[in-house]
Amino acid sequence: QVQLVESGGGLVQAGGSLRLSCAASGRTFGITGMNWFRQAPGKERAFIAGINWSGGDTSYADSVKGRFTISRDNAKNTMYLQMNSLKPEDTAVYYCHAEINGATRTYWGQGTQVTVSS
């Protein structure tokens, strides 16, 4: 009963920046945390960043720490991922993930493509 829609992906050169957004709708009162995952061709889907919805605590994968910043706007039910100093290795489909009632239920967005050229 939660719908997630990602936007902001595209094609950028190495060293450039992108800002991804994930808008949640439906029964959003139950969201306790949201995350960004990514999946490159031939690889498993991997966690890259997460944020607690009430307290705002954040966590990052080592591969993006210091380059990516996750944030949220509770009033807009929207999560963001600011990506700086992008590398070709960041090329992947980026997915929004929502945790409901302490992750007893989860929802996924459709994904948005990020391509970084050298």
C-alpha positions as CSV (number, residue, x, y, z in Angstrom):
1,Q,0.0,0.0,0.0
2,V,3.0,2.3,-0.5
3,Q,4.1,3.4,-3.9
4,L,7.6,4.6,-4.6
5,V,8.7,6.6,-7.7
6,E,12.4,7.4,-8.4
7,S,13.5,10.2,-10.7
8,G,16.7,12.2,-11.5
9,G,18.8,9.5,-13.2
10,G,20.6,10.2,-16.5
11,L,24.0,10.3,-18.3
12,V,26.9,12.2,-16.8
13,Q,30.6,12.4,-17.2
14,A,33.0,11.1,-14.6
15,G,33.4,13.7,-11.9
16,G,30.0,15.1,-12.4
17,S,26.9,15.1,-10.1
18,L,23.3,14.0,-10.0
19,R,20.5,14.2,-7.5
20,L,18.0,11.4,-7.3
21,S,14.6,11.7,-5.7
22,C,12.2,9.1,-4.4
23,A,8.6,10.2,-3.8
24,A,6.4,7.9,-1.6
25,S,2.6,7.8,-1.7
26,G,-0.2,5.7,-0.2
27,R,0.0,4.7,3.5
28,T,3.2,6.6,4.1
29,F,2.5,7.0,7.9
30,G,4.0,3.6,8.4
31,I,7.4,4.4,7.0
32,T,10.2,4.0,9.5
33,G,13.2,4.2,7.2
34,M,14.1,4.5,3.5
35,N,17.2,3.3,1.6
36,W,18.9,3.5,-1.8
37,F,20.1,0.3,-3.5
38,R,21.8,-0.1,-6.8
39,Q,22.3,-3.0,-9.2
40,A,24.9,-3.0,-12.0
41,P,24.8,-5.5,-14.9
42,G,25.8,-9.0,-13.8
43,K,25.9,-8.0,-10.1
44,E,23.6,-8.4,-7.1
45,R,21.5,-5.5,-5.8
46,A,23.6,-3.7,-3.1
47,F,22.8,-1.3,-0.3
48,I,24.4,2.1,-0.7
49,A,22.7,4.5,1.8
50,G,19.9,4.6,4.3
51,I,18.1,7.1,6.6
52,N,15.8,6.7,9.6
53,W,12.6,8.5,9.0
54,S,12.0,10.0,12.4
55,G,15.5,10.5,13.8
56,G,17.4,11.1,10.6
57,D,20.3,8.8,11.3
58,T,22.2,7.8,8.2
59,S,24.4,5.0,7.0
60,Y,26.5,4.5,3.9
61,A,28.3,1.8,2.0
62,D,32.1,2.3,2.1
63,S,32.1,2.6,-1.7
64,V,30.1,5.9,-1.6
65,K,30.9,7.4,1.8
66,G,32.2,10.9,1.4
67,R,30.8,11.3,-2.1
68,F,27.0,10.6,-1.7
69,T,24.6,12.3,0.8
70,I,21.2,10.9,1.7
71,S,18.5,13.2,3.0
72,R,14.7,13.4,3.5
73,D,11.8,15.8,3.6
74,N,9.2,14.2,5.9
75,A,6.5,16.7,5.0
76,K,6.9,15.8,1.3
77,N,7.4,12.1,1.9
78,T,10.4,12.3,-0.3
79,M,14.0,11.0,0.0
80,Y,17.0,12.3,-1.9
81,L,20.5,11.1,-2.9
82,Q,23.0,13.7,-3.8
83,M,25.8,12.0,-5.8
84,N,29.1,13.9,-6.3
85,S,32.4,12.9,-7.9
86,L,30.7,10.2,-9.9
87,K,32.8,7.4,-11.2
88,P,32.1,4.9,-14.1
89,E,31.8,2.2,-11.4
90,D,28.7,4.0,-10.1
91,T,26.8,3.1,-13.3
92,A,23.8,1.1,-12.3
93,V,20.0,1.1,-11.8
94,Y,19.3,2.9,-8.6
95,Y,16.3,1.7,-6.5
96,C,14.3,3.3,-3.7
97,H,13.4,1.0,-0.8
98,A,11.0,1.7,2.1
99,E,10.8,0.0,5.4
100,I,7.3,-0.2,7.1
101,N,6.9,-0.6,10.8
102,G,10.5,-1.4,11.6
103,A,11.0,-3.4,8.3
104,T,8.2,-5.9,9.0
105,R,7.1,-5.0,5.4
106,T,9.1,-3.4,2.6
107,Y,8.4,-1.8,-0.8
108,W,10.5,-1.1,-3.9
109,G,10.5,1.5,-6.6
110,Q,10.8,0.8,-10.3
111,G,14.4,2.0,-10.5
112,T,16.2,4.8,-12.4
113,Q,19.2,4.4,-14.6
114,V,22.5,6.2,-13.8
115,T,25.2,6.1,-16.4
116,V,28.7,7.6,-15.8
117,S,31.0,7.9,-18.8
118,S,34.8,8.1,-18.5
